[in-house]
């Protein structure tokens, strides 16, 4: 959800300003695995073999999926 940001300039139909913030935390685990906690969800990612163990989608897969949504 976004809300209009306060502005010191006069209101105009041509100017739209939005602000957004989100907090989360991330941990680096073994075998190139990572885990993030954000908004009550836990997200796991991993690299493919041989760097990682391919136990979760890669960071690039999450990024590509976010564009598709």
C-alpha positions, 0 to 999 in steps of 0.5 A: 500500500502506498500513500501520498508523501507530504509535500511543501509545494502546492497541490497539482494534478500533474505531480504525484509522489509516493513513498514505500518502505519495507524492513527485513533480515537476511542470513547467509547459510552453508553451501551458498544458501541464503534465507530472508525474513520479510513481512512474516514470510521466510524466503530461501534461495540457493545457487545451482551445483557445483557452487550450491546445493540447488535446494531452492530457487536462485536469486535470479529466479526470484528477480525474474519472477518478480518482473513477471508478477 
